[in-house]
Amino acid sequence: MESEIIHLVYVLKSTFEKNAWHGPAVKEVLADITPEQAQLRFSTSHSIIELVAHMTSWRIFVTRKLQGDTHYKVSDEQNFPIVSDWYIVLRALEESQVNLLQALQQFPYSRLEEKVPHSEYNYTYYTLIHGIIHHDLYHLGQIVLLKKTA
């Protein structure tokens, strides 16, 4: 089971950094987006910068849960925060990757099948970790579409 943590770290790194099997990883898609492009949106959709800030908020949620913070929640303001500086948002996303990987590598593999203490949902830490990877890729698809309109 310890190898499962190693596998999860690998998937988290490849989908975020490079060598993702599905296509470009998060960093590869975001690498050439300008601050102006980051403001792009379809009529009522979220902009690229809002999506990236949202991704970061939920990555922080997962990190905090892995670290044992049973009370941490993403507030409405954190869910889609109002942000304007593209480079600060990118740095926060990078920092979330470092912190998430560190928390995952320190997480006891024997706890992967435990339920995450949370009053609203009923899922395991294993599902939580897979969930943040899927969440990133879901929003990455939206970002790719927005990027194509530039």
Residue pairs with C-beta under 8 A, 6 or more apart in sequence:
1 109
1 110
1 112
2 109
4 109
4 112
4 126
5 104
5 105
5 107
5 109
5 112
8 104
8 129
8 130
9 101
9 104
9 105
11 133
12 97
12 100
12 101
12 104
12 129
12 132
12 133
13 101
14 20
14 21
14 25
15 22
15 25
15 26
15 133
15 136
15 137
16 25
16 26
16 27
16 97
16 136
17 25
17 26
17 27
17 97
18 25
18 27
18 28
19 25
22 137
24 144
26 55
26 93
26 136
26 140
29 140
29 143
29 144
29 147
30 52
30 90
30 93
30 143
33 48
33 86
33 143
33 147
34 86
35 85
35 86
35 87
37 48
37 147
37 150
38 47
38 48
38 49
38 52
38 86
38 89
39 47
39 48
39 49
40 47
40 48
40 146
40 147
40 149
40 150
41 47
41 48
41 50
41 146
42 145
42 146
42 149
45 142
45 146
46 54
46 80
46 142
47 146
48 143
48 146
48 147
49 83
49 84
49 86
49 89
50 80
50 81
50 83
51 139
51 142
51 143
51 146
52 89
52 90
52 93
52 139
52 143
53 80
53 81
53 83
53 89
53 92
54 79
54 80
54 81
54 139
55 93
55 96
55 135
55 136
55 139
56 89
56 92
56 93
56 96
57 74
57 78
57 79
57 81
58 74
58 132
58 135
59 93
59 96
59 97
59 99
59 100
59 132
59 136
60 74
60 78
60 96
60 99
61 72
61 73
61 74
62 100
62 103
62 128
62 129
62 131
62 132
63 96
63 99
63 100
63 103
64 72
65 72
65 116
65 118
65 125
65 128
66 100
66 103
66 104
66 106
66 107
66 125
66 128
66 129
67 103
70 117
70 118
83 89
100 132
104 129
107 125
111 125
112 124
112 125
112 126
112 129
113 124
113 125
113 126
114 124
114 125
115 122
115 123
115 124
116 123
116 124
116 125
116 128
123 131
